[in-house]
Amino acid sequence: MSALAGRTLFITGASRGIGLAIALRAARDGANVAIAAKTTTPHARLEGTIYSAAEAIERAGGRALPLMCDIRSEEAVYDAVRAVHEKFGAIDICVNNASAISLTGTLETPMKKYDLMNQVNARGTFLVSQACLPHLLKSKFTPHILNLSPPIREITKAKWFESHVAYSLAKFGMSLCALGMAEEFRGKVAVNALWPRTTIATAAVNMLGGDDLMRASRKPDIMADAAYTIFSRGLDFTGNFCIDDEVLTSAGERDLKRYNVDPDVEPTPDFFVE
């Protein structure tokens, strides 16, 4: 039996990018996937909606539930979790992928942007985990929470904060959730964080660096394969702050170049990794 067959994943921000890649990788095993995201109609600059993601997941072999969900809203999150339980009867894996970004300095960051990043990243991760946990604790499989956030050891390094304090606070808030919940639910739910070594070819990267940075990036598939590897581990694999290529090489992957958008261009290191 495939590793994720019959499992139900609740993935935030899964209408595109890394979230969708994780969903499609799980779908190939026959998993159920709840797509919790805000995009319901096509956007001029952003590819994909919750409905197009659902169609892709079902074509890949999974079952999908598209859910319009703003994770800043407690009511919306709890309603979404209830809908997933009603349709699939369980939640086995929670992926906190949704994120907001603004790489601005202290004087250039309006409080509206500060609030958005912290509400989506840190608070949203806490809220979605909180709503999913009662179901995760009842899972008949090995339950997982996976936060897409940076390694906690980097939180003491000023260079990751000096140019964008607000964004770094919000992202490391997600990592602190992983750190604390891993210990709180040790032996019951595996809680880990995953971060890319390099930039990943997503809408956010395209916005930040255009075509040149997209070519100097890796495909979202590397994060999906790393997440899949983590989900295949037991409850004892918890409290880890994983880097995508380290996860894959430790599992025997030798050809990381296949994940490059352009095989002739060296990928650009991401934030929060040396």
N, C-alpha and C positions, 0 to 999 in steps of 0.2 A: 504494500500500500504506500502511496506517495505520502511524504511527511506531513503535508497540510490538508490532506483529503478530509472533508467533513468538518473542518474547523471554521469558525466564524471570526473574521477580522473587522474591527472598527478602525477605519483609517481617516484621520482628518486631513483636509487639503488633498484629497485623492483624485481630483478631477483632472490633474495634469502632473507633469514632472516626476519627482522622486516618489511621491505618494502613489501615483498611478502605476509607476514601474513596480513598486512593491505589490500592489494589488494584482497586477497581471501575472507576476511570478507566482503568487499564491493561487491564482485562478487556474494555472496550468496543472495544479495538483487536484483541482476540483473543490477548492475552498469557497466559502460564502464570504462576500465582501460588502460591507457597508461603506458607502462613499459619503462622508460627511464634509460638505464643502458649500461654498456660497454661490458658485457660478451655475446659474440655471439657463441662461441664454448666451449665445455666442458673443464674445468680446472682440472688439476691433484688434487688440494687440495681444490677447491671451488665448492660446489654443485650448479647446476642450471645455466641456460642461459636465455636470454630474451625470447627465443622461448619455452623452457620448462615451464617458468612462464606463458606465454600466454596460453599454453595448459591447465595448471592447473586452470587458471582463467576461461576459457571457460567451463571446466568440472564442475566448481563450480556454473555455471549459469550466468556468466558475459560475456561481449564482451571485447576482448583484442586487443591492438595494440602494438606489440613489436618494440621498437625504439632503435637502437644503438646510444647512445648519451653520449659524454664526456662533462660533465657540466662545464668543464674549458673553453670550446669553445663557444663564443657568437654565432657564426654562427650555430653551431650544435644545441644549445638550441633553437634558434629562428626557425630553420628548423623543429625541433621536435614539437614545439608548433603549427606551421602551419599545420603539418601533422595531429595532433590530431584534430584540428578544421575542417580540410577538411573531416576527416572520421566521426567524431561524432557531429560536428556542435557546440560544446561548450566545455568549461572547467569550472567545478564548484568547484573543490577542488584541491589544490596544496599541495603535501606532500614533504617537503624537508628532505629526509631520507638519501641520499648518504653522506658518510663521509669517511675521511681518518684519520688514527690514527698511532701515533708513540710516545710511552710513554718514551721519552728520555729527559735527561737533556740538559741544554743550550750548554755545551761543546760537547755533544754527538749527537747533531742534525745538520746534514748537511743542508745547505740552500736549497738544492733540496727537502729535506723532509719538511722543514718549508714551502716552497712555495707550495708544493703539498697539505698540510693540509689546508692552508689558501685559496688556489684556489678552492679546492673542498668544504670545509665546509663553510667558511664565504662568499667568493666571489660567489661560486656556488649557495648558498642559495639566495643571493641578485639577481643574474642574473636570476635564474629560476623564482623567484617571480615576477621580473620585466617583464619577457616575458609572464607570465600567467595572470598578473593583468588586462590588457585590456579585456580579455575574462571573467575573474572572475567578473569584474564590470558589465558585460552584462548578467550574469547568471540569469535564471528565478527561480532558487532555492536560498537557503542561501549559498553564496560563503564562502569558508574557505581556509586559508593558515595554515598549521601545520608544524612547524619546530621541528625536533627531537633533542632537545638541552636542556641544563641544566637550572634550575631555576636561574633567574638573581640575586636574593638576595645573592647567593653564590659567586658572582664575587668579593666581597670585602675580601674574606677569603684566606689568603696566602697559606694555606695548599693545596688548589686545584691547585696551580700554581708551588709550589716549586720543584716538581719532574719532571714536564713536561710543562714548560712554553709555548712552541710552540703549543702543542695540546690544552691546555686550552684556549689560545688566539683564536684559530680557532673555538672551540666549543662555547665559549661565544660570538664570533662574530655572530653566528647563532641566539643566544638569543637576542642580540642587534637588529638584524633585526626584530625579532618578537615584541620587545618593541616599536621600532619606527614605524613600519608599522601598528601596531594595532591602534596607535593614528592617524597616517596619513589617514587611511582609515576607521576610526570609523564610524559606521552606514552604511557602504557600503560593507566591507569585514571583516569577523571575522578572526583575526590573533592570534594564540596561539602557545605555545611550549609544548612539552610533553617529559618527561624523566622517565626512569625506576627507581624504588626504589632499585632494585637488578640487578645483572648481568643477561643478557638474553642469552640464548643458541643460539649463532650465530657463524659464522666463525671467527669473530674477537675475541670473548671470547675463542674459542677453540685454536686460535693461541696464546693468552696470557697465558692461564692456563691449556690447555689440558683437558683430560677427567674428572679430579677431579673438575675443575671449571665449566665444563659443567653440571656435576651432581648437583653442588651447585648453580644452576641458575634457573630462571623461563623460561617458554616457550615463544616464540615470540607472542603467542596468547594473552597474557595479554596486550601487547602494542596495538595489533590490536583491541581488545575489548574496550580499553580506547579511542583509536582514533575514533572508531565508535560512542562511546558515545558523544565525543566532536562534531563530525559532525552532530549529531542529535540536537544540541543546536542552538539557534537563533543568530542573529547578535549582541545581547547585551552580549553574552558570548565571550569576546575578551580581549586581553592583559593579558591572564592568563598563568602562568608557572606551568603546571600540572604535578603531579606525578601519574604514572599509577594506583597504588593500591588505591590512594585517590579518583581518578576519579570514579573507579568502586565501592568502598564502599559507596560513596556519592550517587551512582545510585542504591544502594540496594544489591550489591554483598556481600555475606557473606563467600563464600568458596574460599578464595584466594589460598588455598593449592592445588587446582586442577590445578593450573598453574605451580606448581613445577615440574621440570624434574624428580627428585627423591623425592617422598613424605616424605621419611625418613631423608632427608638432608635439613638443614636450608639454605635458599638462601643467597648468599653473597651480602652485600651492594655494590652498584655501586659507581663510582666517583660522586662527586658534590651533594651528599645527605647525611644528617646526619643519 
